[in-house]
Amino acid sequence: MQGHEKLWGLIAEREAIYNKSDFTEEDGLRAGELEADFGEMGGYTAESDAGALLHSLGVDESAHQTLMKDVAGNIKVRVLLAQALFGNPDILLLDEPTNDLDVETISWLENFLADYENVVIVVSHDRHFLDAVCTHVADVDRQKIKIYTGNYSFWYESSQLAARQLGDKNKKMEDKRKELLEFIARFSANASKSRQATSRKKALEKLVIEDIGPSNRKYPGIIFKPERDLGNQVLQVNKLSASIDDKKLFHNITFTVNKGDKIALYGKDPRAVSSFLQIITRNQNAESGSFEWGQTVIKTYLPNNYDEFFQDDLELIDWLGQYVPPSVTDADEPFLRGYLGKMLFTGEDVKKKTGVLSGGEKMRCMISRMMLQSPNVILLDEPTNHLDLESIQAFNENMVDFKGAILMSSHDHTFMQTVCNRVVELTPSGTIDKLMNFDEYLESEQIHELRNQRYGVKEMSSV
């Protein structure tokens, strides 16, 4: 409720007056004024409104009277987000608001902000969220800020189109203009599916095509080339179960990974997916069950926590050299520089010590290591953590084109939706396994009912 500063100040003054032992006539008049203002500001329903907002953001009612210092970090983030939203501010500033939120809560926030009538300025690495919420993009590049009409996907695709046109010297100006106009019209039509359709479509209709230009941003070269083709037998999982602190993460998980599968691993508890990946990579033991990899599999794994890979303070070139597979016999310095260079470590960067790397640089090192393995099966646990949008975009596009099998979990909705052709949910009561994309899975009423049964709940928030 403190998010509505005016109401909160009024409440404090109102309580101070009513708590006076020597209540005067002047106090009575002031109390009457405060009561009128209190009613106009929605004070009489403020507590229930705040409770409803917290509930929508996934904060259970049992926690509503808990002190902030006593709640878990992921709950604090949700309460602070609710505080920012409460009171309908004229300008709402949000810095990575989807961090620590699950898919259902992010979807609620997208819909809330799409209907929000005031100004929203948001910084986020969640492309699906930016596309659902934003009507304009402010690109901060080379110490300058330029505002573009449209959401993130429009900005990215139009800048890529402009870059291709710039490189095509033989194309006539009128042909380039026609191509840009067709692109804008196509994107305007797609925008009609969005909750922000009206304002975005109007903005695009007013767009001057000369405002579209190529971006100066550098995108890493994330390219996975399998050393060998994947056979028909990839992975067989049979009745796997795991728990943490007596809490059942998943139970009796059975499914087969086939050639061509790109599987979105999903679960209400993110620890379930991380534990599953740790088990099938033999970094953790299962309580029960078994699994078997196919003979042709060359796999690489990106864990959620990769601190163990950076225990020694090595130069990047020496760090990467540790992970050269036996099949590579010519891994000299230029060879290793090539892999680091693809991830934008150039020149003297390769001599940088791992002890001074940022989270994003460590992630880019991990991707270099994975590319070096030339895998035909890729396992990913939150692959977009610490990455900038350029790296996320490049990683996403290569996973779409990748010819092998993928098992992945991510809070990046666009990554899951565009890459995966199958969803496997790990529940405490077995497997939900559907051959469909991520959006279809989330939107299916039949699957909602099935999830309710598997998690033993009467009702779940709809997406």
Sine and cosine of phi, psi and omega as CSV:
sin_phi,cos_phi,sin_psi,cos_psi,sin_omega,cos_omega
0.00,0.00,-0.37,0.93,0.02,-1.00
-0.91,0.42,-0.26,0.96,0.05,-1.00
-0.89,0.46,-0.45,0.89,0.09,-1.00
-1.00,-0.09,1.00,0.08,-0.18,-0.98
-0.86,0.51,-0.65,0.76,-0.05,-1.00
-0.91,0.42,-0.71,0.70,0.02,-1.00
-0.91,0.42,-0.66,0.75,-0.02,-1.00
-0.90,0.44,-0.65,0.76,0.05,-1.00
-0.91,0.42,-0.63,0.77,0.03,-1.00
-0.89,0.45,-0.67,0.74,0.02,-1.00
-0.87,0.49,-0.68,0.73,-0.01,-1.00
-0.89,0.45,-0.70,0.71,0.00,-1.00
-0.91,0.41,-0.66,0.75,0.00,-1.00
-0.88,0.48,-0.71,0.71,0.00,-1.00
-0.92,0.39,-0.62,0.79,0.00,-1.00
-0.89,0.46,-0.65,0.76,0.02,-1.00
-0.91,0.41,-0.73,0.68,-0.04,-1.00
-0.92,0.38,-0.36,0.93,0.00,-1.00
-1.00,0.03,-0.04,1.00,0.00,-1.00
-0.93,0.37,0.67,-0.75,0.06,-1.00
-0.99,0.15,-0.47,0.88,0.00,-1.00
-0.93,-0.36,0.91,0.41,-0.06,-1.00
-0.92,0.39,0.88,-0.47,-0.07,-1.00
-0.99,-0.16,0.14,-0.99,0.06,-1.00
-0.90,0.45,-0.62,0.79,0.04,-1.00
-0.88,0.47,-0.64,0.77,0.05,-1.00
-0.89,0.46,-0.63,0.78,0.01,-1.00
-0.89,0.46,-0.67,0.74,0.03,-1.00
-0.90,0.44,-0.69,0.73,-0.01,-1.00
-0.91,0.42,-0.64,0.77,0.02,-1.00
-0.88,0.48,-0.62,0.78,0.04,-1.00
-0.89,0.45,-0.67,0.74,0.04,-1.00
-0.89,0.46,-0.68,0.73,-0.02,-1.00
-0.90,0.43,-0.64,0.77,0.00,-1.00
-0.89,0.45,-0.63,0.78,0.03,-1.00
-0.90,0.43,-0.73,0.68,0.02,-1.00
-0.90,0.44,-0.63,0.78,-0.01,-1.00
-0.86,0.51,-0.69,0.72,0.02,-1.00
-0.92,0.40,-0.69,0.73,-0.01,-1.00
-0.89,0.45,-0.55,0.83,-0.02,-1.00
-0.99,0.13,0.02,1.00,-0.02,-1.00
0.99,0.17,0.43,0.91,-0.06,-1.00
-0.88,0.47,-0.55,0.83,-0.07,-1.00
-0.95,0.32,-0.35,0.94,0.04,-1.00
-0.93,-0.36,0.11,0.99,-0.11,-0.99
-0.86,0.50,-0.70,0.71,-0.04,-1.00
-0.90,0.43,-0.70,0.71,0.01,-1.00
-0.93,0.37,-0.58,0.81,0.06,-1.00
-0.90,0.44,-0.68,0.73,0.01,-1.00
-0.90,0.45,-0.65,0.76,0.02,-1.00
-0.90,0.44,-0.66,0.75,0.02,-1.00
-0.91,0.42,-0.64,0.77,0.01,-1.00
-0.91,0.42,-0.70,0.71,0.04,-1.00
-0.87,0.49,-0.69,0.73,0.00,-1.00
-0.88,0.47,-0.66,0.75,0.02,-1.00
-0.89,0.46,-0.49,0.87,0.00,-1.00
-1.00,-0.03,0.22,0.97,0.12,-0.99
1.00,0.10,0.31,0.95,0.07,-1.00
-0.99,-0.13,0.93,-0.37,-0.08,-1.00
-0.89,0.46,0.54,-0.84,-0.05,-1.00
-0.85,0.52,-0.48,0.88,-0.01,-1.00
-0.91,0.42,-0.31,0.95,-0.02,-1.00
-0.99,-0.13,-0.08,1.00,-0.15,-0.99
-0.90,0.43,-0.45,0.90,0.00,-1.00
-0.98,-0.20,0.17,0.99,0.01,-1.00
-0.99,0.16,0.57,-0.82,0.07,-1.00
-0.92,0.38,0.60,-0.80,-0.03,-1.00
-0.85,0.52,-0.58,0.82,-0.04,-1.00
-0.93,0.37,-0.26,0.97,-0.07,-1.00
-0.98,-0.20,-0.05,1.00,-0.04,-1.00
-0.99,-0.10,0.39,-0.92,-0.01,-1.00
-0.91,0.41,0.39,-0.92,-0.06,-1.00
-0.85,0.52,-0.65,0.76,-0.02,-1.00
-0.93,0.36,-0.45,0.89,0.07,-1.00
-0.97,0.23,-0.61,0.79,0.05,-1.00
-0.84,0.54,-0.66,0.75,0.01,-1.00
-0.86,0.50,-0.67,0.74,-0.03,-1.00
-0.93,0.37,-0.62,0.78,0.02,-1.00
-0.92,0.40,-0.66,0.75,0.02,-1.00
-0.91,0.42,-0.59,0.81,0.07,-1.00
-0.91,0.41,-0.68,0.73,0.05,-1.00
-0.88,0.48,-0.63,0.77,0.02,-1.00
-0.88,0.48,-0.66,0.75,0.01,-1.00
-0.91,0.42,-0.61,0.80,-0.04,-1.00
-0.98,0.21,-0.47,0.88,-0.11,-0.99
-0.93,0.38,0.71,-0.70,0.03,-1.00
0.99,-0.10,0.02,1.00,0.09,-1.00
0.78,0.63,0.88,0.48,-0.04,-1.00
-0.90,0.43,0.45,-0.90,0.01,-1.00
-0.92,0.39,-0.63,0.78,0.02,-1.00
-0.77,-0.64,0.83,-0.56,-0.04,-1.00
-0.94,-0.35,0.88,-0.48,0.00,-1.00
-0.96,-0.27,0.86,-0.51,-0.07,-1.00
-0.81,-0.58,0.83,-0.56,0.01,-1.00
-0.94,-0.35,0.96,-0.27,-0.04,-1.00
0.79,0.62,0.85,0.52,-0.09,-1.00
-0.94,0.35,-0.29,0.96,-0.05,-1.00
-1.00,0.01,-0.07,1.00,0.03,-1.00
-0.85,0.52,0.72,-0.70,0.05,-1.00
0.92,0.38,0.23,0.97,0.08,-1.00
-0.98,-0.21,0.57,-0.82,0.08,-1.00
-0.99,0.12,0.11,-0.99,-0.10,-1.00
-0.86,0.50,-0.67,0.74,-0.04,-1.00
-0.89,0.45,-0.68,0.74,-0.03,-1.00
-0.94,0.35,-0.63,0.78,0.05,-1.00
-0.88,0.48,-0.66,0.75,0.01,-1.00
-0.89,0.46,-0.67,0.75,0.06,-1.00
-0.87,0.49,-0.69,0.72,-0.02,-1.00
-0.91,0.41,-0.64,0.77,0.06,-1.00
-0.85,0.53,-0.74,0.67,-0.01,-1.00
-0.91,0.41,-0.63,0.78,0.02,-1.00
-0.88,0.48,-0.74,0.67,-0.05,-1.00
-0.96,0.28,-0.50,0.86,0.04,-1.00
-0.90,0.44,-0.51,0.86,0.03,-1.00
-1.00,-0.04,-0.06,1.00,-0.08,-1.00
-0.94,0.34,0.79,-0.62,-0.15,-0.99
-1.00,0.04,-0.20,0.98,-0.02,-1.00
-0.99,-0.17,-0.15,-0.99,-0.09,-1.00
-0.99,0.13,0.71,-0.70,0.10,-1.00
-0.84,-0.54,0.79,-0.61,0.12,-0.99
-0.88,-0.48,0.88,-0.48,-0.14,-0.99
-0.77,-0.64,0.64,-0.77,0.19,-0.98
-0.94,-0.35,0.82,-0.58,-0.02,-1.00
-0.39,-0.92,0.52,-0.86,0.13,-0.99
-0.99,-0.16,0.09,1.00,0.00,-1.00
-1.00,-0.03,0.97,-0.24,-0.11,-0.99
-0.93,0.38,-0.60,0.80,0.03,-1.00
-0.89,0.46,-0.67,0.75,0.02,-1.00
-0.90,0.44,-0.71,0.70,0.01,-1.00
-0.88,0.47,-0.65,0.76,0.01,-1.00
-0.92,0.39,-0.60,0.80,-0.04,-1.00
-0.96,0.26,-0.48,0.88,-0.18,-0.98
-0.97,-0.26,-0.63,0.78,-0.26,-0.96
-1.00,-0.01,0.59,-0.81,0.11,-0.99
-0.96,-0.27,-0.28,0.96,0.02,-1.00
-0.61,-0.79,0.42,-0.91,0.05,-1.00
-0.84,-0.54,0.79,-0.62,0.11,-0.99
-0.98,-0.21,0.95,-0.31,-0.07,-1.00
-1.00,-0.02,0.89,-0.45,0.04,-1.00
-1.00,-0.08,0.95,-0.31,-0.12,-0.99
-0.55,-0.84,0.78,-0.62,0.02,-1.00
0.81,0.59,0.72,0.69,0.07,-1.00
0.90,0.43,0.34,0.94,0.07,-1.00
-0.78,-0.63,0.46,-0.89,0.06,-1.00
-0.87,-0.49,0.81,-0.59,0.05,-1.00
-0.81,-0.59,0.73,-0.68,-0.04,-1.00
-0.99,-0.12,0.77,-0.64,0.01,-1.00
-0.91,-0.42,0.57,-0.82,0.10,-0.99
-0.97,0.24,0.61,-0.79,0.05,-1.00
0.96,-0.27,0.12,-0.99,0.01,-1.00
-1.00,0.02,-0.16,-0.99,-0.08,-1.00
-0.88,0.48,-0.73,0.69,-0.05,-1.00
-0.88,0.47,-0.62,0.78,0.04,-1.00
-0.90,0.43,-0.70,0.71,0.01,-1.00
-0.87,0.49,-0.72,0.69,-0.06,-1.00
-0.91,0.41,-0.77,0.64,-0.07,-1.00
-0.92,0.38,-0.61,0.79,0.00,-1.00
-0.94,0.34,-0.60,0.80,0.03,-1.00
-0.93,0.37,-0.59,0.81,0.06,-1.00
-0.92,0.39,-0.65,0.76,0.04,-1.00
-0.89,0.46,-0.68,0.73,0.01,-1.00
-0.90,0.44,-0.59,0.80,0.02,-1.00
-0.92,0.40,-0.66,0.76,0.03,-1.00
-0.91,0.42,-0.65,0.76,0.02,-1.00
-0.90,0.43,-0.61,0.79,0.01,-1.00
-0.89,0.46,-0.58,0.82,-0.01,-1.00
-0.98,0.17,-0.23,0.97,-0.02,-1.00
-0.99,-0.12,1.00,0.02,-0.07,-1.00
-0.94,0.34,-0.38,0.93,-0.09,-1.00
-1.00,0.07,-0.22,0.98,-0.05,-1.00
-0.98,0.20,0.75,-0.66,-0.03,-1.00
-0.94,0.34,0.44,-0.90,-0.07,-1.00
-0.88,0.48,-0.66,0.75,-0.03,-1.00
-0.93,0.37,-0.52,0.85,0.05,-1.00
-0.93,0.36,-0.64,0.77,0.04,-1.00
-0.90,0.44,-0.66,0.75,0.00,-1.00
-0.90,0.44,-0.68,0.73,0.01,-1.00
-0.89,0.46,-0.66,0.75,0.00,-1.00
-0.89,0.45,-0.66,0.75,0.01,-1.00
-0.92,0.40,-0.67,0.75,0.01,-1.00
-0.90,0.44,-0.64,0.77,0.04,-1.00
-0.90,0.43,-0.62,0.78,0.02,-1.00
-0.90,0.44,-0.70,0.71,0.00,-1.00
-0.89,0.46,-0.69,0.73,0.00,-1.00
-0.89,0.45,-0.66,0.75,0.00,-1.00
-0.90,0.43,-0.68,0.74,-0.02,-1.00
-0.94,0.34,-0.60,0.80,0.05,-1.00
-0.88,0.48,-0.63,0.77,0.01,-1.00
-0.91,0.41,-0.66,0.76,0.02,-1.00
-0.92,0.40,-0.51,0.86,-0.04,-1.00
-0.90,0.43,-0.32,0.95,-0.04,-1.00
-0.91,0.41,-0.28,0.96,0.02,-1.00
-0.99,0.17,-0.19,0.98,-0.11,-0.99
-1.00,-0.02,0.42,-0.91,0.09,-1.00
-0.92,0.40,-0.39,0.92,-0.01,-1.00
-1.00,-0.08,0.33,0.94,-0.18,-0.98
-0.80,0.60,-0.78,0.63,-0.15,-0.99
-0.87,0.48,-0.80,0.59,-0.07,-1.00
-0.92,0.39,-0.62,0.79,-0.03,-1.00
-0.94,0.34,-0.65,0.76,-0.03,-1.00
-0.91,0.42,-0.66,0.75,0.05,-1.00
-0.88,0.48,-0.66,0.75,-0.01,-1.00
-0.91,0.42,-0.66,0.75,-0.01,-1.00
-0.93,0.37,-0.57,0.82,0.01,-1.00
-0.91,0.41,-0.47,0.88,0.01,-1.00
-1.00,0.01,-0.06,1.00,-0.10,-1.00
-0.91,0.41,0.74,-0.68,0.09,-1.00
-1.00,-0.02,0.83,-0.56,-0.15,-0.99
-0.91,0.42,-0.37,0.93,0.05,-1.00
-0.92,0.40,-0.29,0.96,0.03,-1.00
-0.97,0.26,-0.27,0.96,0.00,-1.00
-0.99,0.12,0.83,-0.55,-0.01,-1.00
-0.62,-0.78,0.30,-0.96,0.02,-1.00
-0.94,0.34,0.50,-0.87,0.01,-1.00
-1.00,0.08,0.50,-0.86,0.09,-1.00
-1.00,0.06,-0.04,1.00,-0.11,-0.99
-0.94,0.34,0.57,-0.82,0.03,-1.00
-0.99,-0.16,0.74,-0.67,0.01,-1.00
-0.95,-0.31,0.74,-0.67,0.00,-1.00
-0.92,0.39,0.38,-0.92,0.02,-1.00
-1.00,-0.09,0.99,0.15,0.00,-1.00
-1.00,0.02,0.97,-0.24,-0.11,-0.99
-0.72,-0.69,0.90,-0.43,0.04,-1.00
-0.97,-0.23,0.86,-0.50,0.02,-1.00
-0.89,-0.46,0.96,-0.29,-0.02,-1.00
-0.85,0.52,0.68,-0.74,0.03,-1.00
-0.92,0.38,-0.55,0.83,0.00,-1.00
-0.56,-0.83,0.36,-0.93,0.05,-1.00
-0.94,0.35,0.50,-0.86,0.01,-1.00
-1.00,0.08,0.72,-0.69,0.05,-1.00
-0.98,0.21,-0.04,-1.00,-0.04,-1.00
-0.96,0.30,-0.48,0.88,0.01,-1.00
-1.00,-0.06,0.93,-0.36,-0.05,-1.00
-0.96,-0.30,-0.91,0.43,-0.02,-1.00
-0.48,-0.88,0.74,-0.67,0.10,-0.99
-0.90,-0.43,0.88,-0.47,0.02,-1.00
-0.95,-0.31,0.78,-0.63,-0.09,-1.00
-0.75,-0.66,0.96,-0.29,0.14,-0.99
0.82,0.57,0.70,0.71,0.04,-1.00
-0.97,0.24,0.63,-0.78,0.05,-1.00
-0.64,-0.77,0.52,-0.85,0.04,-1.00
-0.43,-0.90,0.51,-0.86,0.03,-1.00
-0.67,-0.75,0.37,-0.93,0.13,-0.99
-0.72,-0.69,0.81,-0.59,0.02,-1.00
0.78,0.63,0.74,0.68,0.03,-1.00
0.92,0.39,0.11,0.99,0.08,-1.00
-0.99,-0.15,0.81,-0.59,-0.02,-1.00
-0.96,0.28,0.91,-0.42,0.02,-1.00
-0.98,0.18,-0.75,0.66,0.09,-1.00
-0.44,-0.90,0.39,-0.92,-0.08,-1.00
-0.55,-0.83,0.69,-0.72,0.13,-0.99
0.86,0.51,0.71,0.71,-0.03,-1.00
-0.99,0.12,0.86,-0.51,-0.02,-1.00
-0.69,-0.72,0.83,-0.55,0.13,-0.99
-0.24,-0.97,0.27,-0.96,0.01,-1.00
-0.88,-0.48,0.74,-0.67,0.08,-1.00
-1.00,-0.03,0.81,-0.58,-0.03,-1.00
-0.96,-0.28,0.31,-0.95,0.07,-1.00
-0.85,0.52,0.76,-0.65,0.00,-1.00
1.00,-0.05,-0.10,0.99,0.02,-1.00
-0.96,0.26,0.71,-0.70,0.18,-0.98
-0.81,-0.58,0.98,-0.19,-0.25,-0.97
-0.98,-0.20,0.79,-0.62,0.16,-0.99
-1.00,0.06,0.93,-0.38,0.08,-1.00
-1.00,0.08,0.76,-0.65,-0.18,-0.98
-0.65,-0.76,0.45,-0.90,0.06,-1.00
-0.07,-1.00,0.45,-0.89,0.01,-1.00
-0.90,0.43,-0.59,0.81,0.02,-1.00
-0.98,-0.21,0.92,-0.40,-0.04,-1.00
-0.87,0.49,-0.37,0.93,0.02,-1.00
-0.92,0.40,-0.43,0.90,0.01,-1.00
-0.89,0.45,-0.73,0.68,-0.03,-1.00
-0.92,0.39,-0.69,0.73,0.01,-1.00
-0.87,0.48,-0.68,0.73,0.02,-1.00
-0.90,0.43,-0.65,0.76,0.02,-1.00
-0.87,0.49,-0.72,0.69,0.00,-1.00
-0.91,0.41,-0.61,0.79,0.05,-1.00
-0.90,0.44,-0.60,0.80,-0.01,-1.00
-0.93,0.36,-0.75,0.67,-0.08,-1.00
-0.97,0.25,-0.16,0.99,0.13,-0.99
-0.98,-0.21,0.16,0.99,0.07,-1.00
0.88,0.47,0.53,0.85,0.11,-0.99
-0.99,-0.16,-0.08,1.00,-0.03,-1.00
-0.43,-0.90,0.52,-0.85,0.01,-1.00
-1.00,-0.06,0.60,-0.80,0.09,-1.00
-0.99,0.11,0.41,-0.91,0.10,-0.99
-0.93,0.37,-0.63,0.77,0.02,-1.00
-0.36,-0.93,0.24,-0.97,0.01,-1.00
0.99,-0.12,-0.02,-1.00,-0.05,-1.00
-0.50,-0.87,0.20,-0.98,0.08,-1.00
-0.48,-0.88,0.41,-0.91,-0.01,-1.00
-0.57,-0.82,0.80,-0.60,0.05,-1.00
-1.00,0.04,0.51,-0.86,0.06,-1.00
-0.95,0.30,0.33,-0.94,-0.08,-1.00
-0.94,0.35,-0.43,0.90,-0.07,-1.00
-1.00,-0.03,0.00,1.00,-0.13,-0.99
-0.96,0.27,0.78,-0.63,0.24,-0.97
-0.87,-0.50,0.96,-0.28,-0.14,-0.99
-0.94,-0.33,0.43,-0.90,0.14,-0.99
-0.69,-0.72,0.52,-0.85,-0.18,-0.98
-0.74,-0.68,0.77,-0.64,0.11,-0.99
-0.95,-0.32,0.97,-0.22,-0.02,-1.00
-0.97,0.24,0.29,-0.96,0.05,-1.00
-0.92,0.39,-0.60,0.80,0.04,-1.00
-0.88,-0.47,0.89,-0.45,-0.07,-1.00
-0.87,-0.49,0.44,0.90,0.00,-1.00
-0.86,0.51,-0.56,0.83,-0.06,-1.00
-0.89,0.46,-0.38,0.92,-0.01,-1.00
-0.98,0.22,-0.20,0.98,-0.09,-1.00
-0.84,-0.54,0.55,0.83,0.01,-1.00
-0.95,0.31,-0.58,0.82,-0.01,-1.00
-1.00,-0.08,0.68,-0.74,-0.03,-1.00
-1.00,0.08,0.99,0.12,-0.07,-1.00
-0.95,-0.31,0.39,-0.92,0.19,-0.98
-0.93,0.37,0.53,-0.85,-0.10,-1.00
-0.82,0.58,-0.65,0.76,-0.05,-1.00
-0.91,0.41,-0.61,0.79,0.05,-1.00
-0.96,0.29,-0.59,0.81,0.02,-1.00
-0.87,0.49,-0.74,0.67,-0.03,-1.00
-0.93,0.38,-0.56,0.83,-0.01,-1.00
-0.86,0.51,-0.39,0.92,0.03,-1.00
-0.91,0.42,-0.39,0.92,-0.18,-0.98
-0.94,-0.34,0.31,0.95,0.06,-1.00
-0.94,0.35,0.83,-0.56,-0.01,-1.00
-0.94,0.34,0.40,-0.92,-0.03,-1.00
-0.85,0.53,-0.45,0.89,-0.05,-1.00
-0.95,0.33,-0.27,0.96,-0.01,-1.00
-0.99,-0.12,0.87,-0.49,-0.07,-1.00
-0.94,-0.33,-0.08,1.00,-0.07,-1.00
-0.84,-0.54,0.68,0.74,-0.08,-1.00
-1.00,0.09,0.95,0.31,0.06,-1.00
-1.00,0.07,-0.05,-1.00,-0.06,-1.00
-0.87,0.49,-0.71,0.70,0.03,-1.00
-0.86,0.51,-0.59,0.81,0.03,-1.00
-0.88,0.47,-0.74,0.67,-0.01,-1.00
-0.93,0.36,-0.61,0.79,0.06,-1.00
-0.86,0.52,-0.57,0.82,0.00,-1.00
-0.88,0.48,-0.69,0.73,0.01,-1.00
-0.94,0.35,-0.64,0.77,0.04,-1.00
-0.94,0.35,-0.59,0.80,0.02,-1.00
-0.89,0.45,-0.59,0.80,0.06,-1.00
-0.85,0.52,-0.50,0.86,0.01,-1.00
-0.99,-0.14,0.41,0.91,0.14,-0.99
0.93,0.36,0.38,0.93,0.19,-0.98
-0.99,-0.10,0.98,-0.19,-0.09,-1.00
-0.88,-0.48,0.29,-0.96,0.07,-1.00
0.82,0.57,-0.78,-0.62,-0.04,-1.00
-0.97,0.26,-0.11,0.99,0.05,-1.00
-0.83,0.56,-0.54,0.84,-0.07,-1.00
-0.94,0.34,-0.21,0.98,0.05,-1.00
-1.00,-0.06,-0.03,1.00,0.01,-1.00
-0.90,0.43,0.61,-0.79,0.01,-1.00
-0.99,0.14,0.59,-0.80,-0.03,-1.00
-0.90,0.43,-0.40,0.92,-0.03,-1.00
-0.92,0.39,-0.31,0.95,-0.04,-1.00
-0.96,-0.29,0.13,0.99,-0.06,-1.00
-0.96,0.28,0.57,-0.82,0.14,-0.99
-0.98,0.20,0.15,-0.99,0.04,-1.00
-0.86,0.51,-0.66,0.75,0.01,-1.00
-0.92,0.40,-0.62,0.78,0.02,-1.00
-0.92,0.38,-0.62,0.78,0.06,-1.00
-0.89,0.45,-0.66,0.75,0.03,-1.00
-0.89,0.46,-0.66,0.75,0.02,-1.00
-0.91,0.41,-0.56,0.83,0.10,-0.99
-0.89,0.45,-0.68,0.73,0.00,-1.00
-0.89,0.46,-0.61,0.79,0.03,-1.00
-0.93,0.37,-0.63,0.78,0.09,-1.00
-0.85,0.53,-0.71,0.71,0.02,-1.00
-0.87,0.50,-0.67,0.74,-0.02,-1.00
-0.92,0.39,-0.67,0.74,0.01,-1.00
-0.88,0.47,-0.58,0.82,-0.02,-1.00
-0.88,0.48,-0.45,0.90,-0.05,-1.00
-0.98,0.22,-0.23,0.97,-0.06,-1.00
0.75,0.66,0.83,0.56,-0.12,-0.99
-0.98,0.20,0.33,-0.94,0.20,-0.98
-0.92,-0.39,-0.03,1.00,0.14,-0.99
-0.72,-0.70,0.79,-0.62,-0.03,-1.00
-0.87,-0.50,0.77,-0.64,0.03,-1.00
-0.92,-0.39,0.83,-0.55,-0.11,-0.99
-0.78,-0.62,0.81,-0.58,0.08,-1.00
-0.89,-0.46,0.97,-0.22,-0.05,-1.00
0.84,0.54,0.89,0.45,-0.09,-1.00
-0.94,0.35,-0.25,0.97,-0.05,-1.00
-1.00,-0.08,-0.05,1.00,0.00,-1.00
-0.84,0.55,0.75,-0.66,0.08,-1.00
0.95,0.31,-0.03,1.00,-0.02,-1.00
-1.00,0.02,0.52,-0.85,0.12,-0.99
-0.99,0.16,0.16,-0.99,-0.09,-1.00
-0.89,0.46,-0.55,0.83,0.01,-1.00
-0.89,0.45,-0.69,0.72,0.01,-1.00
-0.93,0.37,-0.64,0.76,0.03,-1.00
-0.87,0.49,-0.71,0.70,-0.01,-1.00
-0.88,0.48,-0.71,0.70,-0.02,-1.00
-0.91,0.41,-0.68,0.73,0.01,-1.00
-0.88,0.47,-0.73,0.68,0.00,-1.00
-0.85,0.53,-0.75,0.66,-0.07,-1.00
-0.90,0.43,-0.60,0.80,0.02,-1.00
-0.95,0.32,-0.56,0.83,0.04,-1.00
-0.92,0.38,-0.52,0.85,0.09,-1.00
-0.90,0.44,-0.65,0.76,-0.05,-1.00
-0.99,0.10,-0.25,0.97,-0.10,-1.00
-0.85,0.52,0.71,-0.70,-0.11,-0.99
-1.00,0.00,-0.16,0.99,0.00,-1.00
-1.00,-0.06,-0.36,-0.93,0.01,-1.00
-0.99,-0.17,0.50,-0.87,-0.01,-1.00
-0.73,-0.69,0.70,-0.71,0.23,-0.97
-0.85,-0.53,0.85,-0.52,-0.13,-0.99
-0.55,-0.84,0.43,-0.90,0.14,-0.99
-0.73,-0.68,0.70,-0.72,-0.01,-1.00
-0.40,-0.92,0.56,-0.83,0.16,-0.99
-0.99,0.15,-0.10,0.99,0.03,-1.00
-0.99,0.14,0.98,-0.22,-0.09,-1.00
-0.85,0.53,-0.71,0.71,-0.04,-1.00
-0.89,0.46,-0.64,0.77,0.03,-1.00
-0.85,0.52,-0.77,0.64,-0.03,-1.00
-0.90,0.43,-0.67,0.74,-0.07,-1.00
-0.93,0.36,-0.68,0.74,-0.11,-0.99
-0.99,0.14,-0.42,0.91,-0.07,-1.00
-1.00,-0.04,-0.69,0.72,-0.26,-0.96
-1.00,0.02,0.63,-0.77,0.06,-1.00
-0.92,-0.39,0.10,0.99,-0.04,-1.00
-0.43,-0.90,0.57,-0.83,0.03,-1.00
-0.85,-0.53,0.78,-0.62,0.10,-0.99
-0.86,-0.51,0.91,-0.42,0.02,-1.00
-0.98,-0.19,0.74,-0.68,-0.02,-1.00
-0.99,-0.15,0.92,-0.39,-0.07,-1.00
-0.86,-0.52,0.26,-0.96,0.05,-1.00
-0.93,0.38,-0.10,0.99,-0.04,-1.00
-0.81,-0.59,0.44,0.90,0.05,-1.00
0.89,-0.46,-0.18,-0.98,-0.11,-0.99
-0.99,-0.17,0.64,-0.77,0.28,-0.96
-0.93,-0.37,0.87,-0.49,-0.15,-0.99
-0.78,-0.63,0.93,-0.37,-0.07,-1.00
-0.76,-0.65,0.73,-0.68,0.04,-1.00
-1.00,0.05,0.99,0.10,-0.02,-1.00
-0.31,-0.95,0.20,-0.98,0.03,-1.00
-0.99,0.15,0.13,-0.99,-0.15,-0.99
-0.91,0.42,-0.67,0.74,0.01,-1.00
-0.89,0.45,-0.68,0.73,0.02,-1.00
-0.87,0.50,-0.63,0.77,0.00,-1.00
-0.90,0.44,-0.72,0.69,-0.04,-1.00
-0.93,0.37,-0.49,0.87,-0.09,-1.00
-1.00,-0.02,-0.13,0.99,-0.07,-1.00
-0.98,0.21,0.86,-0.51,0.04,-1.00
-0.91,0.42,-0.58,0.81,0.01,-1.00
-0.89,0.46,-0.66,0.76,0.01,-1.00
-0.95,0.31,-0.55,0.83,0.10,-1.00
-0.84,0.54,-0.71,0.70,0.00,-1.00
-0.91,0.42,-0.65,0.76,0.01,-1.00
-0.90,0.43,-0.65,0.76,0.03,-1.00
-0.90,0.44,-0.65,0.76,0.05,-1.00
-0.83,0.56,-0.70,0.71,0.00,-1.00
-0.91,0.42,-0.70,0.72,-0.08,-1.00
-0.93,0.36,-0.54,0.84,0.00,-1.00
-1.00,-0.07,-0.05,1.00,0.07,-1.00
0.93,0.38,0.60,0.80,0.03,-1.00
-0.88,-0.48,0.47,-0.88,-0.03,-1.00
-0.96,0.26,-0.59,0.81,-0.08,-1.00
-0.45,-0.89,0.66,-0.75,0.08,-1.00
-0.88,-0.47,0.47,-0.88,0.04,-1.00
-0.87,0.49,0.72,-0.69,0.03,-1.00
-0.98,0.19,0.49,-0.87,-0.05,-1.00
-1.00,-0.04,0.00,0.00,0.00,0.00
